[in-house]
């Protein structure tokens, strides 16, 4: 009872209550002053901490959705670069929004990784895949000759040839979607690891040689068997084969070389666009547009041209062996220049500029954070 009474008296005493509130207010003010002093000392406040936490969370979410950037391994990159540069490349190649086109850097990094995998394949696997591509690409010529033979009965040859050339993409679609190794598609792709110091030049030369050999052997076999079959099925005749071979041979060598450079450039662009696509239908449309343009313009493609001219060598009357060989060498060189210089070198250089820019931005941000902490 005495304790209750004392407590009651305390609660009913206005001066005592005011003293308690004053003491609490003083304590809160002291705590607030201490917190503000701590915030000044550390250079951050609660809002900044929340923002940084939110940014870190967003960065983590983005990194979880970046398959290509995170898929890069140390062995996929030059050994000379530092860990900081490797992290920068992963950041540049981030690609987390599936509703938007792939980023420039993510396309190139994906191509480098794919090319690295090709370098690691066995010689037998490389040759077999290239041989298959040589056979498959011949389907384009088989369809073109069949259509050309039909159209020449109803229109002049020049128009029939242009319309028949619209069937040019068929073999390319089979090769690209089937992932066989076609030289002109792989020219720029396989040079990327060399440009970035991952693979030596001599290994690239050997790989190119295997792919070219497989493509040419497969194409020549298709010409010998399938074009011969088309003749016996009366789908076309030897005059149609001669007409189409002269369509690609009837120029000076430097014109053929320039045309081959442009064709190699366009094939390199096709490989780039195929990598940028996220689904098969988009890849088919892109391949059709690019290769259809090559066929419509009559540009010189080394692997298809090999089948065109070799067929005329076997079954026609206008092509000799040396003419065939010189044509093949000139077109291969032109396709190589177009694919490597105009696609691989330029796009790779753009990527390196992007990496340098992001690296500098990261350094500037790091310095800015350190400055805020020391204030």
C-alpha positions in Angstrom: 0.0 0.0 0.0 2.7 2.6 0.8 4.4 1.9 -2.6 1.1 2.3 -4.4 0.4 5.5 -2.8 3.9 6.9 -3.6 3.5 5.9 -7.2 0.1 7.5 -7.4 1.5 10.7 -6.0 4.3 10.7 -8.5 1.9 10.2 -11.4 -0.3 13.0 -10.2 2.5 15.4 -9.8 2.7 17.8 -12.8 6.1 19.0 -12.1 7.4 15.4 -11.9 5.8 14.5 -15.3 7.3 17.6 -17.0 10.7 16.7 -15.7 10.4 13.2 -17.1 9.4 14.4 -20.6 12.2 17.0 -20.5 14.7 14.3 -19.7 13.4 12.1 -22.6 13.5 15.0 -25.0 17.1 15.7 -24.0 18.1 12.1 -24.5 16.5 12.0 -28.0 18.2 15.2 -29.0 21.5 13.9 -27.8 20.9 10.7 -29.8 20.0 12.7 -32.9 23.1 14.8 -32.6 25.2 11.7 -32.2 23.6 10.1 -35.3 24.2 13.3 -37.3 27.8 13.4 -36.2 28.2 9.8 -37.2 26.7 10.4 -40.6 29.0 13.4 -41.2 32.0 11.3 -40.2 31.2 8.4 -42.5 30.1 10.6 -45.4 26.8 8.8 -45.8 23.3 9.1 -44.5 20.4 6.7 -44.2 19.0 7.7 -47.6 22.3 7.1 -49.3 22.6 3.7 -47.5 19.2 2.7 -48.7 20.0 3.9 -52.3 23.3 2.0 -52.3 21.5 -1.1 -50.9 18.9 -0.8 -53.6 21.5 -0.4 -56.3 23.5 -3.4 -55.0 20.2 -5.4 -55.1 19.5 -4.3 -58.7 23.1 -5.1 -59.7 22.7 -8.6 -58.2 19.5 -9.1 -60.0 21.0 -8.0 -63.2 24.0 -10.3 -62.8 21.7 -13.2 -62.2 20.1 -12.6 -65.6 23.4 -12.3 -67.5 24.2 -15.7 -68.8 26.8 -14.6 -71.3 28.7 -12.3 -69.1 28.8 -14.8 -66.2 29.6 -17.6 -68.6 33.0 -16.1 -69.5 35.8 -18.0 -67.9 39.4 -16.9 -67.3 40.7 -19.2 -70.1 38.3 -17.5 -72.6 40.1 -14.2 -72.1 43.8 -13.3 -72.8 46.0 -14.3 -69.9 47.7 -10.9 -69.9 44.7 -9.0 -68.7 44.0 -8.3 -65.1 41.1 -9.6 -62.9 39.7 -6.0 -63.0 39.6 -6.1 -66.8 37.9 -9.4 -66.8 35.2 -8.1 -64.5 34.8 -5.1 -66.8 34.3 -7.3 -69.8 31.6 -9.2 -67.9 29.9 -5.9 -67.0 30.0 -4.6 -70.5 28.6 -7.9 -71.9 25.6 -7.9 -69.4 22.4 -8.8 -71.2 19.5 -9.3 -68.8 16.4 -7.9 -70.6 15.0 -10.6 -72.9 12.4 -8.2 -74.3 15.1 -6.0 -75.8 17.8 -6.7 -78.5 21.1 -8.1 -77.2 23.7 -5.6 -76.3 26.6 -5.0 -78.7 29.1 -6.4 -76.3 27.1 -9.5 -75.4 26.9 -10.5 -79.1 30.7 -10.2 -79.5 31.5 -12.0 -76.3 29.1 -14.8 -77.3 30.8 -15.1 -80.6 34.2 -15.3 -79.0 33.0 -18.1 -76.7 31.5 -20.0 -79.6 34.7 -19.5 -81.6 36.8 -20.8 -78.7 34.6 -23.9 -78.6 35.2 -24.4 -82.3 39.0 -24.2 -81.7 38.7 -26.9 -79.1 36.9 -29.4 -81.4 38.8 -32.3 -82.9 40.1 -32.3 -86.5 37.7 -35.0 -87.5 34.7 -33.2 -86.1 35.7 -30.0 -87.8 36.2 -31.6 -91.2 33.0 -33.6 -91.0 30.9 -30.6 -90.1 32.5 -28.5 -92.9 32.0 -31.4 -95.4 28.4 -31.5 -94.4 28.0 -27.8 -95.0 29.5 -28.2 -98.5 26.9 -30.8 -99.3 24.0 -28.8 -97.8 24.9 -25.5 -99.5 24.7 -27.3 -102.9 20.9 -27.5 -102.4 20.7 -23.8 -103.2 22.3 -24.3 -106.7 20.2 -27.4 -107.4 17.0 -25.3 -106.7 18.3 -22.3 -108.7 19.2 -24.3 -111.8 15.8 -26.1 -111.7 13.9 -22.8 -111.4 16.2 -21.1 -114.0 15.4 -23.9 -116.6 11.7 -23.4 -116.1 11.7 -19.6 -116.2 13.8 -19.4 -119.4 10.8 -20.8 -121.3 8.6 -17.8 -120.3 11.0 -14.9 -120.0 14.5 -13.6 -121.0 17.5 -15.3 -119.4 18.5 -12.2 -117.4 15.2 -12.0 -115.6 15.0 -15.7 -115.2 18.4 -15.7 -113.5 17.5 -12.9 -111.1 14.2 -14.6 -110.1 15.9 -18.0 -109.7 18.5 -16.4 -107.5 15.8 -15.7 -104.9 16.1 -19.4 -103.9 19.7 -18.7 -102.9 19.0 -18.7 -99.1 17.7 -22.3 -98.9 21.1 -24.0 -98.5 22.3 -21.3 -96.1 19.2 -21.7 -93.9 19.9 -25.5 -93.7 23.6 -24.8 -92.9 23.1 -22.0 -90.3 20.2 -23.5 -88.4 21.8 -27.0 -88.6 25.1 -25.4 -87.2 27.4 -26.9 -89.8 30.7 -25.1 -90.4 30.6 -22.8 -93.5 33.8 -20.9 -94.2 32.3 -17.6 -95.0 30.1 -17.6 -91.9 33.0 -18.7 -89.7 35.6 -16.3 -91.3 35.0 -13.4 -88.9 33.8 -15.6 -86.1 37.0 -17.6 -85.9 39.3 -14.6 -86.1 37.9 -13.0 -82.9 39.9 -15.2 -80.5 43.1 -14.4 -82.4 42.3 -10.6 -82.4 41.9 -10.8 -78.6 45.1 -12.8 -78.1 43.3 -16.0 -76.9 44.4 -18.2 -79.8 47.6 -18.1 -82.0 47.4 -17.1 -85.7 48.9 -20.5 -86.9 46.0 -22.3 -85.2 43.5 -20.1 -87.0 45.2 -20.8 -90.4 45.0 -24.5 -89.8 41.3 -24.2 -88.7 40.4 -22.2 -91.8 42.2 -24.7 -94.0 40.2 -27.6 -92.6 36.9 -25.8 -93.0 37.7 -24.7 -96.5 38.9 -28.2 -97.5 35.7 -29.7 -96.1 33.4 -27.2 -97.8 35.1 -27.6 -101.2 35.2 -31.4 -101.0 31.6 -31.6 -100.0 30.6 -29.1 -102.7 32.5 -31.0 -105.4 30.9 -34.2 -104.4 27.4 -32.6 -104.5 28.2 -31.3 -108.0 29.3 -34.7 -109.2 26.4 -36.6 -107.8 23.4 -34.3 -107.4 23.9 -32.0 -110.4 24.5 -35.1 -112.5 21.3 -36.5 -111.1 19.4 -33.3 -112.0 20.7 -33.6 -115.6 19.3 -37.2 -115.8 16.0 -36.1 -114.3 15.8 -33.4 -117.0 15.3 -30.7 -114.4 17.9 -28.7 -116.3 20.6 -29.3 -119.0 24.2 -28.5 -119.7 23.4 -25.2 -121.3 21.7 -24.0 -118.1 24.8 -24.9 -116.1 27.1 -23.1 -118.5 24.8 -20.0 -118.4 24.9 -19.8 -114.7 28.7 -20.4 -114.4 29.3 -17.6 -116.9 27.0 -15.4 -114.7 29.8 -15.6 -112.0 32.8 -16.0 -114.2 32.2 -13.3 -116.8 34.2 -10.5 -115.1 37.7 -9.3 -114.6 39.5 -10.8 -111.7 39.6 -7.6 -109.7 35.8 -7.2 -110.1 35.3 -10.8 -108.9 37.6 -10.0 -105.9 35.7 -6.8 -105.0 32.4 -8.6 -105.3 33.8 -11.4 -103.1 34.9 -8.8 -100.5 31.3 -7.4 -100.3 29.9 -11.0 -100.1 32.3 -11.8 -97.3 31.3 -8.6 -95.5 27.6 -9.4 -95.8 28.2 -13.0 -94.6 30.1 -11.7 -91.6 27.1 -9.4 -90.9 24.8 -12.4 -91.2 26.8 -14.3 -88.6 26.6 -11.2 -86.3 22.8 -10.9 -86.7 22.2 -14.6 -86.2 24.0 -14.3 -82.9 21.9 -11.3 -82.0 18.7 -13.2 -82.6 17.0 -14.9 -79.7 14.9 -17.5 -81.6 15.1 -19.7 -84.6 12.4 -17.9 -86.7 14.3 -14.6 -86.4 17.5 -16.4 -87.5 15.8 -17.8 -90.6 14.5 -14.4 -91.5 17.9 -12.7 -91.1 19.7 -15.4 -93.1 17.1 -15.2 -95.8 17.4 -11.4 -96.1 21.2 -11.3 -96.2 21.9 -14.3 -98.4 18.9 -13.5 -100.6 20.5 -10.1 -101.2 23.8 -11.8 -102.1 22.1 -14.0 -104.7 19.9 -11.2 -106.1 23.0 -9.0 -106.6 25.1 -11.8 -108.1 27.9 -11.4 -105.6 30.6 -14.0 -105.4 30.4 -16.6 -102.6 33.4 -19.0 -102.5 31.6 -22.1 -101.4 28.5 -21.8 -103.6 30.7 -20.5 -106.4 32.8 -23.6 -106.1 29.8 -25.8 -106.8 28.6 -23.5 -109.7 31.9 -23.5 -111.5 32.9 -27.1 -110.7 29.5 -28.3 -112.1 30.3 -26.4 -115.4 33.8 -28.0 -115.3 32.2 -31.5 -115.1 29.1 -31.2 -117.2 29.5 -27.9 -119.2 31.6 -26.8 -122.2 33.0 -23.4 -121.2 35.1 -23.9 -118.1 38.6 -25.4 -117.8 40.5 -26.5 -114.7 42.8 -23.5 -114.4 39.9 -21.1 -114.9 38.1 -22.9 -112.1 41.2 -22.9 -109.8 42.0 -19.2 -110.3 38.4 -18.2 -109.7 38.3 -20.2 -106.5 41.5 -18.7 -105.1 40.4 -15.1 -105.9 36.9 -15.6 -104.3 38.2 -17.2 -101.2 40.7 -14.3 -100.6 38.0 -11.8 -101.2 35.5 -13.4 -98.8 38.3 -13.6 -96.2 39.1 -9.9 -96.5 35.5 -8.9 -96.3 34.7 -11.1 -93.3 37.8 -10.3 -91.2 38.5 -6.6 -91.9 35.0 -5.2 -92.3 33.3 -7.2 -89.5 35.7 -8.8 -87.1 38.4 -6.1 -86.8 36.0 -3.1 -86.7 33.4 -4.6 -84.4 36.1 -6.0 -82.1 37.8 -2.6 -81.9 34.4 -1.0 -81.0 34.1 -3.5 -78.2 37.5 -2.7 -76.9 36.7 1.0 -76.8 33.5 0.2 -74.8 35.6 -1.9 -72.3 38.0 1.0 -71.9 35.2 3.4 -71.3 33.5 1.3 -68.7 36.8 0.6 -67.0 37.4 4.3 -66.7 33.9 4.9 -65.3 34.4 2.3 -62.7 37.6 3.9 -61.6 36.0 7.3 -61.4 33.1 5.9 -59.4 35.5 4.2 -57.0 37.4 7.4 -56.4 34.2 9.4 -55.9 33.0 6.9 -53.2 36.4 7.1 -51.4 36.2 10.9 -51.4 32.7 10.8 -49.8 33.9 8.5 -47.1 36.8 10.7 -46.2 34.7 13.9 -45.8 
